[in-house]
Amino acid sequence: MKNTLKIISCYSADTAGVCSILYEMGGMVVVHDASGCNSTYSTHDEPRWSKYPSNIFISALTERDAIMGRDETLTDNTVKAAKELEPRFICLCGSPMPALIGTDFYALASEIEKKTSIPTFSVATTGTYSYIQGAGLALKEFIIKTSVYKKREENTVNILGYTPLDLYINGQKERIVKLFEDKGIKVNFSSEYSENILNASHNLVVSQSGMEAAKYMWENYDIPYMCALPIGEKLSKFVLDIPNIKEPVFLERNTAKTSFYILGESLFSQSLAKALSLEEGIDAGVVYTLEKEDRAVAPCDYTTSTEEDTENFLKEKAENIIADPIYKHISPVNAKFMSLPHFAFSGRCFEHNIPNLMCDDHALKEVIK
């Protein structure tokens, strides 16, 4: 069974991506799923659960509801909760069972919006794709549904794609914001999106989850974007040049051959590879195990879709590996393995060992020592 995960973990699902990207937006997210499934998200995919409040609910879908198609239970409960909580918006998303029975989320969202007068949208997640797809679609729909263009505000940057699934809550977000604010650049983050996001002069995409939104705003509002993370001092200076860009900017990496590979979320891995080149003179490739943007792929990079493909590639090509600790179990025993936990992959197993690499050369050196 080629597509079976026998040793390594799976990445967080698309439903978790929706909840994570919208967590701090001031809205209400309703996952159409069985009772108790909210604990799966809060326990494994959301480190903010006990620290910052957010309105995320489960519809408590029963077998009878699934068989009879009683959508009124979902709409009635959602309307009741929304009238009490008065959220900025409502988002409906799915799980495997609604996908199997063909739930019409678009129609349900339209009905709820009519009854509440609250902007409501849906993301037809199925629980079978990665968190990147769910987060990307949710952020784009959020912008389309809740944001209004008023007037372009120069020297303002939106941070797109932030979620603890990729950038853990150990000060990484705060360092990115401080990097810009120290240079007098205003930053829109999370709750500021609904009012200001379309009025910003530029977008910084910090994960693949922000790509759909960045493309939408470039195509419809001419807001240029940069795909990079400020890892290390030199790459931080590159990111700070964002007010001067006039079109989409991707990191350029021309390495054709290497035995040094990074596994993980694509934009983070590309930024880490670029930082290693700039700071340490190390040419590193990326093994893509998740969605990627083809315009940022280097000649030495490689894409794998199964555990078997990843294991075989590492055994054949890799002598130095940076990856989540779980990947060590399918890495060659003679390779140098450098641990870099990824919350979307290993969850809370190694969360206390996740380093903050933003704007920090020392932390970068610690990873590869």
C-alpha positions as CSV (number, residue, x, y, z in Angstrom):
1,M,0.0,0.0,0.0
2,K,2.1,2.8,-1.4
3,N,0.1,5.7,0.1
4,T,0.0,4.3,3.7
5,L,1.9,6.1,6.4
6,K,3.6,3.3,8.3
7,I,6.2,5.2,10.4
8,I,5.9,9.0,10.1
9,S,3.0,11.2,11.1
10,C,0.5,13.0,8.8
11,Y,0.2,16.8,8.6
12,S,-2.7,18.7,10.1
13,A,-5.9,18.5,8.0
14,D,-7.5,21.2,5.9
15,T,-10.2,21.7,8.6
16,A,-7.6,22.5,11.2
17,G,-6.1,25.0,8.7
18,V,-9.4,26.9,8.5
19,C,-9.7,27.1,12.3
20,S,-6.1,28.1,12.7
21,I,-5.9,30.9,10.1
22,L,-9.2,32.4,11.4
23,Y,-8.5,31.9,15.1
24,E,-7.6,35.5,15.9
25,M,-9.9,37.3,13.4
26,G,-12.8,37.9,15.8
27,G,-15.3,35.6,13.9
28,M,-17.1,32.3,14.5
29,V,-16.0,29.1,12.9
30,V,-18.4,26.2,12.8
31,V,-17.0,22.8,11.8
32,H,-19.7,20.4,10.6
33,D,-18.6,17.2,12.3
34,A,-19.5,14.7,15.0
35,S,-19.6,15.8,18.7
36,G,-16.3,15.6,20.4
37,C,-14.2,16.2,17.3
38,N,-13.4,19.7,18.5
39,S,-11.0,18.1,21.0
40,T,-9.0,16.7,18.1
41,Y,-8.3,20.2,16.9
42,S,-7.8,21.9,20.2
43,T,-5.5,19.1,21.6
44,H,-3.3,18.5,18.5
45,D,-3.4,21.5,16.3
46,E,-4.0,24.6,18.4
47,P,-1.5,25.8,21.0
48,R,-3.4,29.0,21.6
49,W,-6.5,27.2,22.9
50,S,-5.8,27.8,26.6
51,K,-4.3,31.2,26.1
52,Y,-6.4,33.3,23.7
53,P,-10.2,32.9,23.4
54,S,-11.8,32.2,20.0
55,N,-15.3,31.1,18.9
56,I,-14.8,27.6,17.3
57,F,-17.7,25.2,17.4
58,I,-18.6,21.7,16.3
59,S,-22.0,21.1,14.8
60,A,-22.4,17.7,16.7
61,L,-23.4,15.9,13.5
62,T,-25.3,12.7,14.4
63,E,-25.8,9.5,12.3
64,R,-29.5,10.4,12.0
65,D,-28.6,13.9,10.8
66,A,-26.2,12.5,8.2
67,I,-28.7,9.9,6.9
68,M,-31.7,12.2,6.8
69,G,-29.8,15.3,5.7
70,R,-31.3,17.6,8.4
71,D,-29.3,20.7,7.7
72,E,-31.8,22.9,9.7
73,T,-30.1,21.7,12.9
74,L,-26.8,23.2,11.8
75,T,-28.4,26.5,10.6
76,D,-30.6,26.9,13.6
77,N,-27.8,26.3,16.1
78,T,-25.4,28.6,14.2
79,V,-27.9,31.4,14.0
80,K,-28.7,31.1,17.8
81,A,-25.0,31.2,18.7
82,A,-24.3,34.1,16.4
83,K,-27.1,36.3,17.8
84,E,-25.7,35.8,21.2
85,L,-21.9,36.2,20.4
86,E,-22.2,38.8,17.6
87,P,-19.1,37.8,15.7
88,R,-17.5,39.8,12.9
89,F,-18.2,37.0,10.5
90,I,-19.2,33.3,10.4
91,C,-17.3,30.5,8.6
92,L,-18.7,27.1,7.9
93,C,-16.3,24.2,7.1
94,G,-16.7,20.5,6.5
95,S,-15.3,17.1,7.5
96,P,-15.3,13.7,5.8
97,M,-19.0,12.9,6.5
98,P,-20.5,16.1,5.1
99,A,-18.3,15.5,2.0
100,L,-19.7,12.0,1.6
101,I,-23.4,13.1,1.8
102,G,-22.9,16.2,-0.4
103,T,-23.7,19.0,2.1
104,D,-24.2,22.3,0.2
105,F,-22.1,24.6,2.4
106,Y,-22.6,27.6,0.0
107,A,-26.4,27.4,0.4
108,L,-26.2,27.0,4.2
109,A,-23.9,30.0,4.5
110,S,-26.3,32.1,2.4
111,E,-29.2,31.1,4.6
112,I,-27.4,31.9,7.8
113,E,-26.3,35.3,6.5
114,K,-29.9,36.2,5.6
115,K,-31.0,35.3,9.1
116,T,-28.2,37.0,11.0
117,S,-27.1,39.9,8.7
118,I,-23.5,38.8,9.6
119,P,-21.0,38.2,6.7
120,T,-21.0,34.4,6.3
121,F,-18.9,32.2,4.0
122,S,-18.0,28.5,3.7
123,V,-14.9,26.5,2.9
124,A,-15.7,23.0,1.6
125,T,-13.0,21.1,3.5
126,T,-13.1,17.4,3.6
127,G,-10.5,16.5,6.3
128,T,-8.5,14.7,3.6
129,Y,-6.2,17.5,2.4
130,S,-3.5,19.3,4.3
131,Y,-4.0,22.4,6.5
132,I,-2.4,24.6,3.8
133,Q,-5.3,24.1,1.4
134,G,-7.9,24.8,4.1
135,A,-6.1,27.8,5.5
136,G,-5.4,29.3,2.1
137,L,-9.0,29.1,0.9
138,A,-10.4,30.4,4.2
139,L,-8.1,33.4,4.3
140,K,-9.0,34.3,0.7
141,E,-12.8,33.9,1.3
142,F,-12.4,36.0,4.5
143,I,-10.9,38.8,2.6
144,I,-13.5,38.6,-0.2
145,K,-16.4,38.6,2.2
146,T,-15.4,41.0,5.0
147,S,-12.9,43.5,3.5
148,V,-13.6,46.8,1.7
149,Y,-11.1,48.9,-0.2
150,K,-11.1,52.5,0.8
151,K,-7.7,54.2,0.2
152,R,-4.2,52.8,-0.3
153,E,-2.1,53.5,2.8
154,E,1.6,53.7,1.9
155,N,4.4,52.0,3.9
156,T,1.9,49.4,5.3
157,V,2.4,45.6,5.2
158,N,-0.1,42.8,5.7
159,I,1.4,39.6,7.1
160,L,-0.3,36.8,5.2
161,G,-0.4,33.1,6.2
162,Y,0.6,33.3,9.8
163,T,-0.6,30.3,11.9
164,P,1.1,28.5,14.8
165,L,1.0,25.3,12.7
166,D,4.0,26.8,10.9
167,L,5.3,29.6,13.1
168,Y,5.0,28.6,16.7
169,I,3.8,30.9,19.5
170,N,7.3,31.4,20.9
171,G,7.8,35.0,19.8
172,Q,8.2,34.5,16.0
173,K,5.2,36.6,15.1
174,E,6.3,39.3,17.5
175,R,9.8,39.5,16.0
176,I,8.4,39.8,12.5
177,V,6.2,42.7,13.6
178,K,9.0,44.4,15.5
179,L,11.3,44.1,12.5
180,F,9.0,46.3,10.5
181,E,7.8,48.6,13.2
182,D,11.4,49.5,14.1
183,K,11.7,50.8,10.5
184,G,8.5,52.8,10.7
185,I,6.5,50.3,8.6
186,K,2.9,49.7,9.8
187,V,1.9,46.1,10.1
188,N,-1.6,44.6,9.8
189,F,-2.0,41.4,11.7
190,S,-5.0,39.2,12.5
191,S,-7.8,41.3,13.9
192,E,-6.8,44.3,11.8
193,Y,-7.3,42.5,8.6
194,S,-11.0,43.1,8.1
195,E,-10.7,46.8,8.2
196,N,-7.3,47.5,6.6
197,I,-6.1,44.5,4.6
198,L,-7.1,45.8,1.1
199,N,-5.7,49.3,1.9
200,A,-2.1,48.1,2.6
201,S,0.6,48.9,0.1
202,H,2.3,45.5,0.3
203,N,1.9,41.9,1.4
204,L,4.5,39.7,3.1
205,V,3.6,36.0,2.7
206,V,5.1,34.0,5.6
207,S,3.7,30.6,4.6
208,Q,2.1,28.8,1.7
209,S,-1.2,29.3,3.5
210,G,-1.1,33.0,2.5
211,M,-0.5,32.5,-1.2
212,E,-4.1,32.3,-2.4
213,A,-4.9,35.6,-0.6
214,A,-1.7,37.3,-1.9
215,K,-2.5,36.3,-5.5
216,Y,-6.1,37.5,-5.2
217,M,-5.0,40.9,-3.9
218,W,-2.3,41.3,-6.6
219,E,-4.7,40.4,-9.4
220,N,-7.6,42.5,-8.1
221,Y,-6.1,45.3,-6.2
222,D,-2.5,45.5,-7.5
223,I,-0.9,44.9,-4.1
224,P,2.5,43.4,-4.7
225,Y,3.8,40.6,-2.4
226,M,7.0,39.1,-1.2
227,C,7.4,35.4,-0.2
228,A,10.0,35.2,2.5
229,L,10.7,34.9,6.2
230,P,13.3,37.0,8.0
231,I,15.5,34.1,9.1
232,G,18.9,35.5,10.1
233,E,20.3,39.0,9.7
234,K,20.9,39.1,6.0
235,L,17.6,37.7,4.9
236,S,15.9,40.1,7.4
237,K,17.5,43.0,5.5
238,F,16.1,41.6,2.3
239,V,12.6,41.4,3.7
240,L,12.8,45.0,4.9
241,D,13.1,46.1,1.3
242,I,9.5,45.1,0.7
243,P,8.2,48.8,0.5
244,N,10.2,49.1,-2.7
245,I,8.9,46.2,-4.6
246,K,6.4,46.7,-7.5
247,E,5.5,43.1,-8.3
248,P,5.6,39.6,-6.7
249,V,9.0,38.7,-5.3
250,F,10.2,35.2,-4.6
251,L,13.5,34.0,-3.1
252,E,16.1,33.1,-5.8
253,R,18.0,29.9,-5.2
254,N,20.0,28.5,-8.1
255,T,21.7,25.5,-6.4
256,A,21.9,22.7,-8.9
257,K,23.4,19.9,-6.8
258,T,23.6,19.3,-3.0
259,S,23.4,16.6,-0.4
260,F,22.0,19.0,2.2
261,Y,18.2,18.9,2.4
262,I,15.4,20.6,4.4
263,L,12.0,19.0,4.9
264,G,8.9,21.0,5.9
265,E,6.5,23.7,4.9
266,S,7.7,25.0,1.6
267,L,8.1,28.8,2.2
268,F,9.7,28.3,5.6
269,S,12.1,25.7,4.1
270,Q,13.0,27.9,1.1
271,S,13.7,30.8,3.5
272,L,15.8,28.6,5.7
273,A,17.8,27.4,2.7
274,K,18.4,30.9,1.6
275,A,19.5,32.0,5.1
276,L,21.9,29.1,5.3
277,S,23.4,30.2,2.0
278,L,23.7,33.8,3.0
279,E,24.9,33.3,6.6
280,E,26.8,30.0,6.5
281,G,27.7,29.4,2.9
282,I,25.7,26.2,2.8
283,D,23.8,25.2,-0.3
284,A,20.7,23.4,0.7
285,G,17.8,21.9,-1.2
286,V,14.2,21.4,-0.2
287,V,12.2,18.2,-0.1
288,Y,8.6,19.3,-0.6
289,T,6.2,17.2,1.3
290,L,3.4,19.8,1.2
291,E,2.0,22.2,-1.4
292,K,4.5,24.6,-3.0
293,E,4.8,27.6,-5.3
294,D,6.7,26.4,-8.4
295,R,8.2,29.8,-9.1
296,A,10.4,29.5,-6.0
297,V,11.7,26.0,-6.6
298,A,15.5,25.5,-7.1
299,P,17.0,23.0,-9.5
300,C,18.1,20.8,-6.6
301,D,14.7,20.6,-4.9
302,Y,12.6,17.5,-4.9
303,T,8.9,16.7,-4.4
304,T,7.6,13.6,-2.6
305,S,4.0,12.5,-2.1
306,T,4.4,9.4,0.0
307,E,6.4,8.1,2.9
308,E,8.1,5.6,0.7
309,D,9.2,8.2,-1.9
310,T,10.5,10.5,0.9
311,E,12.5,7.6,2.5
312,N,14.0,6.4,-0.8
313,F,15.0,10.0,-1.8
314,L,16.7,10.6,1.5
315,K,18.6,7.3,1.4
316,E,19.8,8.1,-2.2
317,K,20.6,11.8,-2.0
318,A,20.8,13.2,1.6
319,E,23.9,13.3,3.8
320,N,22.7,16.2,5.9
321,I,19.0,16.6,6.8
322,I,17.0,19.3,8.6
323,A,13.6,18.1,9.5
324,D,11.0,17.4,12.2
325,P,12.4,14.7,14.6
326,I,9.8,12.2,13.4
327,Y,11.5,12.1,10.0
328,K,14.6,10.7,11.6
329,H,12.9,7.3,11.6
330,I,13.0,7.2,7.8
331,S,16.3,8.9,7.3
332,P,19.6,7.1,6.5
333,V,21.5,6.1,9.7
334,N,24.7,7.5,8.3
335,A,23.3,11.0,7.6
336,K,23.7,13.9,9.9
337,F,20.2,14.7,11.2
338,M,19.4,18.2,12.5
339,S,16.1,18.4,14.4
340,L,13.7,21.3,13.6
341,P,10.2,20.4,15.0
342,H,7.2,21.4,12.9
343,F,4.0,21.8,14.9
344,A,1.7,20.9,12.0
345,F,3.5,17.6,11.7
346,S,4.5,16.4,15.2
347,G,2.1,18.5,17.3
348,R,2.9,18.9,21.0
349,C,5.5,16.1,20.9
350,F,8.4,18.5,20.5
351,E,6.8,21.9,20.9
352,H,9.2,23.0,23.7
353,N,12.1,22.4,21.3
354,I,10.9,24.6,18.5
355,P,13.4,27.4,18.0
356,N,12.7,31.0,17.1
357,L,14.8,31.6,14.0
358,M,13.3,35.0,13.1
359,C,16.0,37.7,12.8
360,D,18.4,35.6,14.8
361,D,21.8,34.3,13.5
362,H,22.6,32.5,16.8
363,A,19.5,30.4,16.7
364,L,20.3,29.5,13.1
365,K,23.7,28.3,14.0
366,E,22.3,26.2,16.9
367,V,20.1,24.2,14.4
368,I,23.1,23.1,12.3
369,K,25.8,22.7,14.9
